[in-house]
Amino acid sequence: MDLLRLDASLISISATVQSPNNLCVDGDSFDSKLTTFSASSGTLLNTNTVEDFKNRDKNAFIKAAAEKLWVDITSGEALTNHALLACFTLLTFADLKKYKFYYWFAFPALLPPEHFTGTISELKDVWSQPFITRLQSAIENTRSASQLPDTMFLLVKKGDGDSVIVGKLSEWEAFWEGVDEAERTVVFSDPSNLPSNPGWALRNFLILAKHRFKTLSLNVICFRDMLQGKRDASASLFVRMNLPGTLGDNCPKFVGWEKNSSGKLSPRLVDLAPMMDPTRLAETAV
Amino acid sequence: EWREYLNPLLRESRFKETGVLTPEEFVLAGDFLVYKCPTWAWSKGLPNKRKDFLPADKQYLITRNVPCLKRIAALEYKDGDEEEVEMDSAEDDDAWVATHKNRVIASGREAEDIADMDEADLSADQQKSLTANLAHLSIAKKEEPAPAGEEVEDLEDIPDMDEELEIVDMEEEEDPAAMSNTAGADDKFVRTRTYDMSITYDKYYQTPRVFLFGYDENRNPLTPVQIFQDISQDHAKKTVTIESHPHESLSLASIHPCKHGNVMKRLIDQMVESGKEELRVDQYLLLFLKFMSSVLPTMEYDYTGDGF
């Protein structure tokens, strides 16, 4: 608020996707140089009045973000910057007199022409443990050699002997040369820990795969490398996806406004007066 | 903050003698914690609050989303606990971590053996300083646990979107791919309170210091009164206060570090006495977190296991 003051224009921010099931927007979000494999790219609009927050055209607001996502997918930009697939847009209003903060996140997800379906298994039922271990170290090696967020999604195949080979999305055609379509597998660094729901960003990736590579089916490893605070990939999923239909040239339909805790499409509100109101702070001060 | 400013920087390692850390040792210990427990990460904090004695990208440690399943009130107390509290607080302020040492969390998790330190002897100096603290303690003892009325008052604070703000005519495309929002019978995921917990370096006390930001089951921030429900009653009103975070523009619940050095020194000595390997300085924070679990017994942030 100190820096933006009354500026009510749309600004670019970033966020980190945190396991499990969390997106974190904090002070670092205004630093555009965020470099991590689990980054999320977003926009923020802070309104100056509660009326503006309330009356602003919500459909137009998310539509702008969804259309930008579609451009990022069709232009190929999202191939090397996966944070664009995990995108969000955020509308806020800060009531600085009452220390109440209104906010509403939208996570645009493009809808496929026909429903994509998937069969979910546990990774450990499909791949043997030595392969999972090799996959884990191959992913970590690729990540440490890369500074850009282009490792949220990686290609993976089994090589000669018992080796596991990992590749970048930009190497798609060359990487799959001589590989049967049924064997094509993508590794998604999955922030979700739900047994049958991968992280949200996978939806936009599948739209990218559909649009760019005309994929009809794909295996996805939802790679979950943290379990109870330890490096442990045993909760990872293996999903066989069917991607029927064809995408046109225009931006598909989309969804994405976050629902509130009672499941309604509505903004949220936090009251930080207990943390910020000087008179109330004085009560707890010793 | 002015005290921090005036206090000279600790340069020589004294952690074995006094339980305190130099900034360099704090960074070493933090690096080891991040390596051992990937839920912890270094944070840069706000640029205008940067402390020059710490690396720019390693200002403080943070772990988010720490589940806190139960309130302290749900802990089971064994017979004799109360007696112990009286005895300890009457003659040994330092032993405050030892109270309720037999306490077990209702889930059956074993009490950490770290809490086992009531037989420590005191030097004459310590005795003197502790006697000086007694007056303060006796005032604190009179405080009753939060009356039920306070709870009710608090409920009014739960933020509710003003009705006029509710956007009723919002509609979106049908989305069969999204997870259903209604909790079905197969919903195994219990929503719990969670905490963002950060560890900063306190230059005045030369020890790590814990700050807490709590969320309720719906991710709304907890009020200080609600946070006190998750802090052991021996400490809630005495050693926990709402203070501004040294690296962020937030006022958070913090556990006052005035006794941290002494307690850490005791724990380190105890490890030596019990014939375990001597604590390396980079393991300091692993031990520190075990000590914190006596203050925050229901927060499940400690994934370090034995770790040593």
Chai-1 contact restraints between the chains, C-beta under 6 A:
chainA,res_idxA,chainB,res_idxB,connection_type,confidence,min_distance_angstrom,max_distance_angstrom,comment,restraint_id
A,N22,B,N65,contact,1.0,0.0,6.0,A-B,restraint_1
A,G27,B,L46,contact,1.0,0.0,6.0,A-B,restraint_2
A,K54,B,L165,contact,1.0,0.0,6.0,A-B,restraint_3
A,N197,B,M179,contact,1.0,0.0,6.0,A-B,restraint_4
A,Q228,B,Y303,contact,1.0,0.0,6.0,A-B,restraint_5
A,G229,B,C37,contact,1.0,0.0,6.0,A-B,restraint_6
A,G229,B,T39,contact,1.0,0.0,6.0,A-B,restraint_7
A,G229,B,Y303,contact,1.0,0.0,6.0,A-B,restraint_8
A,K253,B,E173,contact,1.0,0.0,6.0,A-B,restraint_9
A,V255,B,E172,contact,1.0,0.0,6.0,A-B,restraint_10
A,V255,B,E173,contact,1.0,0.0,6.0,A-B,restraint_11
A,V255,B,D175,contact,1.0,0.0,6.0,A-B,restraint_12
A,K259,B,N181,contact,1.0,0.0,6.0,A-B,restraint_13
A,S261,B,N218,contact,1.0,0.0,6.0,A-B,restraint_14
A,G263,B,N181,contact,1.0,0.0,6.0,A-B,restraint_15
A,L265,B,M170,contact,1.0,0.0,6.0,A-B,restraint_16
A,S266,B,E166,contact,1.0,0.0,6.0,A-B,restraint_17
A,S266,B,I167,contact,1.0,0.0,6.0,A-B,restraint_18
A,L269,B,P159,contact,1.0,0.0,6.0,A-B,restraint_19
A,L269,B,M161,contact,1.0,0.0,6.0,A-B,restraint_20
A,V270,B,P221,contact,1.0,0.0,6.0,A-B,restraint_21
A,D271,B,P159,contact,1.0,0.0,6.0,A-B,restraint_22
A,P274,B,T223,contact,1.0,0.0,6.0,A-B,restraint_23
A,P274,B,P224,contact,1.0,0.0,6.0,A-B,restraint_24
A,M275,B,S251,contact,1.0,0.0,6.0,A-B,restraint_25
A,L281,B,I242,contact,1.0,0.0,6.0,A-B,restraint_26
A,T284,B,P224,contact,1.0,0.0,6.0,A-B,restraint_27
A,T284,B,I242,contact,1.0,0.0,6.0,A-B,restraint_28
A,V286,B,T241,contact,1.0,0.0,6.0,A-B,restraint_29
